[in-house]
Amino acid sequence: MSEGKPNLKIGAVIRRLRLEQHRTQQEIADSAGFTKSLLSKIESGRVFPPVATLVRIAEALGVGVSNIIESGESLNTVPGTAEQAENSLVQTERGYWIFPFASQRRSKRMQPMLIVARKGEVKEHHLTHSGEEFIYVVEGSMWVEVGEEKHRLSSGDSIYFNSTEVHQVIPITKTAKYLNVFI
């Protein structure tokens, strides 16, 4: 897994979009519901935010989250390999390791991600953001809490839910690896 510095490009894209709109960090932070300090850390590449934070930043900027994550190429078909995904995982501030699939594809309607959650690394959190989510467990077991419901999922299990409901994933086994697709 790729350890060390977070992906600096995402922060640079957020900064560029913000400046193109002639908006301050404070305006975006207020609109997204977090501190200017956090946005500054994201823009400078010192923090790699969780998906829910990226969604809130995208909403504050009036763009899709794919406009922040994608690399800028405009490919219709984007193949990927298991090796590429495993070697390019980046740890978020909440302790998850993520890899966004098809980052080269522009203007995606959905964002598929490989997420690895390790017991003891994932911090307690309660996320909410616009859209819908689908999770398919590739390996291990985990709890998925959505609203007041708690679901135990293991390899081969899936769940689909409205991501405006408060939710979180908690690994049960040492490592839980899953595909997360959100719109």
N, C-alpha and C positions, 0 to 999 in steps of 0.2 A: 504494500500500500504506500501511497505517496504521503510521507509525513513531512512536517516542517511547515513552510510558509503556505498560507491559503492561496487560492487562485486570485491573483491580482487583477485579472482582466475584468471580472464581474464588478469590482469596485470602480474601476476606470469607466466602464460602460454606464454605471449608475451616475457617476459624476458628470460624464459627457451629456447624458440625457437631461440631467438637472440644469446644467449650465445652458444647454440649448433652449430650455424653457425660461431662462432668466429667473430661476428660483433659488432661494437660499437653502442651506442644509436645515435650518430651523423650520422653514415652511414644509419641507418634505417630511421631516421627523414628526412635526405636529400632526400632519395629515395621516401619517402611517401609525401614529400612536406610540412612539418611543422617543428616546432622547437624541438630541443633536450629537452628543458624544458617540453614541452607537453608530449613527450614520457616518460620522467622520472616520471611525475605525473601519467600517465596511468599505468606504470609498478609498481609503489609503491601503487596503489589503491586509490590515492587521487582524481582522476578524472575518471569517467566512460564515455568513448568516444561515440559519435554517430556512427550509423551503417556505414556511409560513411568513417569515420576515421578508423574504424576496417577493412573495405575493403581495404583501402590504406595501412595499416600496413601489412595485410595478403599478398597483392601483393608484398610489399617490402621484405617480408620474403620468398616469393615464395611458399606460402601455401594457401589453401582455408580458407575463413573466418570461416567456421565450425570447422576447426582445432584449432581456438582460442576460440570459444564460447563453444564447447561441453565439457561435463564433463569427458569424458574418457571411459565410458562404451561403449559397442558395441552391442546395442540392435537393432533388426530388426524392431520390432513394439514398438512404444513409445506412450502410451496413456497419456492424460493430462486432467486435470479438470479445470473448470472455476475458482474455488476457488484457485487452485494452481497458475494460471496465475495472478489473481487479487492480491493475497497476496505476490507475488514475483516480482512485478514491481520495476524497479530501474530507478532513474532519471539520464539522460545523461547531459552533460555539456551544451547542447543546449536547455534544458528544457523539453524534451520529457520523458515520462515514458515508459520503454520497458520491454518485457518479451520474451526471445527466446524460442520458442517451440522446443521440442524434442532435448534438449541439450545433452541428453545421447546417441544419435545416432551418431556414428562416420562416417566421410567422406560423409556427406550429399551433394547432388548436389544442393539443394535449402535450403534457410534459412527462415523459417516462423517466424514472430514475431508479438506479440500483441503490439500495440503502442497506448498510450493515450497522447493526446495533449490538454493542457488546455490553454484557452485564457488568455493572460497576462504572462504565464510562458515560452512559446516557443519564443526563440530568433530569430531574423531575420537571415537567413542563405541561402546560395546557394550551394547545394551539387552537386557533380559529382563523379562518380566512375564507374568502369567497370561493365558490366552485364546488366540485365534486371530486371524490378520490376513490381509487381502486387500489387495493393492496393484495398481492399474491405472494405467499411465503415460499421462498426457494429452499431455505435451509433453516433448521432450528425451530424453536417455539417462542411465542411472545404473547403478551396481553395487548389487546387493542381496546382502548376505552373511547367510546363515542357517547357523548352526553352522559346519561346515567347508566348506560349499558357497558358491560365488560365482557369481552370475547377472548377466549383462548384459541389461538391459531397455531397450527403446526405445518410442517412442510406439505405443500399441495393445497392448503386451505386458502380462502380468499374472503375479502369483505369489500363492500361498496357502500359509501356513505356520503352524506352532504357535509362538506368540510366547514360549513358555517357553524356546525355543532362543535363544541369544545371536544378535542380529541388528543390522544397521545398513544405512543407505542412504547411498551416496556419489555425488554428481552427477558425470557425465562431461562433459556439455555445460555451457555457461555457466549455464543454468537447466534444472532438471528439475522438472516439475509433475506431481503424481500424486494420485490418490484413494486414501486409506488408510481401510479399514474394519476395525475390530477389535471383538471380542466378549470 
